[in-house]
Amino acid sequence: MNAEGGGEAETVLRLSNITKRFGPLTASDSVSFDLKRGEVIALLGENGAGKTTLMNILFGHYVADEGTVEAFGKTLPPGEPHAALAAGIGMVHQHFTLADQMTVLENIALGTQSLFAPRFDRGRALARIEELSRDFGLEIRADALISDLSVGERQRVEILKALYRDARVLILDEPTAVLTPLETEALFATLRKLVATGLSIIFISHKLNEVMAVSDRVLVLRSGRISGERRTADTDRGELAALMVGETIKEPEVVEHSPGDTVIELVAVSTAGRAGGAPLDAIDLALREGEITGLAGVSGNGQAALASLIAGTTKPESGTIRIRDEIVSDWSARAALAHRIGRIPEDRHATGMIGDMSVTENVISEAYRSPRFSRAGLLDWKSAEQFAETIIRDYDVKCPSPNARVRLLSGGNMQKLILGRAFDGEPQVILANQPTRGLDVGAVAYVHTKLLEARNRGAAVLLISEDLDEVLALADRVIVISKGRLSPPSKRGELSVREIGERMAGHGFADGVTDAA
Amino acid sequence: MEAFDILLTTSFWVAAIRIASPLIFATMGELICERAGVLNLGIEGIMTAGAFAGWITVYAGGDLWLGVAVAALTGVVFGLLHGFLTVPLGLSQHVTGIGITLLATSLTYFTYRVSLPEVTSPPKIEPFQPFAIPGLSDIPLIGPALFNQTPLTYLAYVTVALVAWVLYRTPVGIAVRAVGENPSAVEAQGISVTAMRMGAVAVGSALMAVGGAFLTMSAFNSFFFEMINGRGWICIALVVFGSWRPGKALIGAILFAAFDAYQVRLQQVTGGVIPYQIFLMMPYVLSILALIVVARRATYPKALMVPYQKGER
């Protein structure tokens, strides 16, 4: 994608010996690199490798302990985002920095006109936004509220925000994490247009295929250091993966396996609408023994409603839930546990674990009422601690002691605790909602292994994931969710990524409730 | 129907607008703070301090408008204190706000006692006088109510228009609203979240203090203990009732004031049959009912009560 061809291009950005420590952790360890005009650098690394820290330093959100950032030959003052902005550096954050209840126009123009001006010049802002969106094919309604936009559209707003300020260097932090395959293609097309006009791009990602598709040069970060630098044309996925992880991690092998009886069945189940995603619309779903059912879909299409329904935290508005052919009328979180449903929640920090409580307290939180852990209303701490120690040992959780506060654990270790808790007592159904989000490659492989083990011993697994590759790798059959409705299941390998992507965008649902896009 | 006839009397509407005026100031003040993401429960105390500061300035021989300025400045001081504790230090906005109310109220009473140790009945000042706007005040019923009031009431109208203008039509207003929605959006644009929030709380608190000063300088003509009497808390509810919009909040303030003015007159009409406490309760009961209907659908500023720490992981 290099617009300059092979010629000697101007250096637009130079990082020299950037070091940043958070307590005992060195998040960035004397990192140096140059970025040329019209070049796309991919910054590749696992979660926690220091990619985001580095970019936050570059953008002035953090102050580096050592090192300097130079933009267009001038050293940037540390810790001042507006200096970075003024120097032509624009950043599209992984978590969008948009104000939801305000319009696209207001979000883009925020801070571009003097705060002491008596009047906001709406006309000028609108004209410029329209010009930019025309030039770069970034269609957007300027007067729409951010809260009414899809994730892909919000990202477009973020890119427009940077362009509006004449960004010459664009930093994209995990930009595809929230996009559908089609949206990702559209983003790449936009990036190509931007590079053609002489912009330089830093593309942060941990997805190898995207890095290969979009970059000219790859910098691999591991534990805060640059562990390798390659021209994209001269490398391949295997080499990059090895540089990223430092060792070869083997994904578990999926052995074909035929499913058994239906364990849990939802018949014509609808849920009440509530904030945070679509409600379920008369869905039928049967989960069978020894089978992983993968649920693919764009976030916000009813995954949350389905997950909380199966977890027992919401009741169906209409329809029935059957477990082993018996209708369950009184559905609740307690009922779900009593029916041996193991739950891996979407958000470890918010709903999975209680950060300020200990490992022991957290692992018994679903079973503290059982005679195993309490007698006559008093907790049996000895037995609880033994249980915690068993999980720590069996699941290889790295933590100082069962009394440690969960907040201090890394994401991967927290997830292992959740697995230990959910898999205790051999659950017959396993609800795995985004089980590997934010984990490093090693931890991902571990979670996958455990899910496959559970499936092989006969559990019915529902895998909800926004990572399509994960769903395709693990699931015995794939169902797509769109606007609270389910597609018919397709067997492993039956549909291509593209076909699934189309379903995720709402196409091809049987009764014609589709976007006519 | 005597109870209905009250609504057709000029004096009722004049009273309603007069009662609404301090609420309008303080509600606009609270609205600015909350739009920037800072709940200001110091409002009750700041109004008390403003009421006293304005009054004592005039009592000591100052000009009425100087009194308003001193009241506003007093508000700024307490606002900056609240802002300093909640914004850069990120302390709990609830606890800090209640602390500011206790502090400001007690300091005010203390200062009052120290400066006027001998008085037994509260001394009076010469307050703002009603000023009829020629032409407009001749409109029947609403003319005298809206346009034969004291200059402070007119200032209250201007304040609403100004707040609405600034919030929706100026760059700084966009930044204030954004900082209450998503502070990192503001930081990412190179604007200081701390400065925006502190500024909003200071300006908002100044308006609260002027609202308090209205009571001593345009209504009761003297300062006495407990005179704010929960008006600050009502303004907190009015902000929610108004869904954080200046125009709607203005309507809320006038509605509440009208209920208040109405219940006083209704007491006289029904005389003795119903205990008067029932009437006193009425505006509050109605505001709770109104909140139940309106506020359930309200969308809060997303970052309200969420402290922002730069570079937090």
Chai-1 contact restraints between the chains, C-beta under 6 A:
chainA,res_idxA,chainB,res_idxB,connection_type,confidence,min_distance_angstrom,max_distance_angstrom,comment,restraint_id
A,H61,B,G311,contact,1.0,0.0,6.0,A-B,restraint_1
A,Y62,B,G311,contact,1.0,0.0,6.0,A-B,restraint_2
A,P81,B,G190,contact,1.0,0.0,6.0,A-B,restraint_3
A,H82,B,G190,contact,1.0,0.0,6.0,A-B,restraint_4
A,L85,B,G190,contact,1.0,0.0,6.0,A-B,restraint_5
A,T97,B,S184,contact,1.0,0.0,6.0,A-B,restraint_6
A,T97,B,A185,contact,1.0,0.0,6.0,A-B,restraint_7
A,T97,B,A188,contact,1.0,0.0,6.0,A-B,restraint_8
A,L98,B,A185,contact,1.0,0.0,6.0,A-B,restraint_9
A,A99,B,A178,contact,1.0,0.0,6.0,A-B,restraint_10
A,A99,B,E181,contact,1.0,0.0,6.0,A-B,restraint_11
A,A99,B,N182,contact,1.0,0.0,6.0,A-B,restraint_12
A,A99,B,A185,contact,1.0,0.0,6.0,A-B,restraint_13
A,Q101,B,E181,contact,1.0,0.0,6.0,A-B,restraint_14
A,E106,B,I174,contact,1.0,0.0,6.0,A-B,restraint_15
A,L110,B,I174,contact,1.0,0.0,6.0,A-B,restraint_16
A,L110,B,A178,contact,1.0,0.0,6.0,A-B,restraint_17
A,L110,B,Q189,contact,1.0,0.0,6.0,A-B,restraint_18
A,G111,B,Q189,contact,1.0,0.0,6.0,A-B,restraint_19
A,G111,B,I191,contact,1.0,0.0,6.0,A-B,restraint_20
A,Q113,B,P171,contact,1.0,0.0,6.0,A-B,restraint_21
A,L115,B,P171,contact,1.0,0.0,6.0,A-B,restraint_22
A,L115,B,V172,contact,1.0,0.0,6.0,A-B,restraint_23
A,A117,B,P171,contact,1.0,0.0,6.0,A-B,restraint_24
A,R119,B,R169,contact,1.0,0.0,6.0,A-B,restraint_25
A,F120,B,R169,contact,1.0,0.0,6.0,A-B,restraint_26
A,F120,B,T170,contact,1.0,0.0,6.0,A-B,restraint_27
A,F120,B,P171,contact,1.0,0.0,6.0,A-B,restraint_28
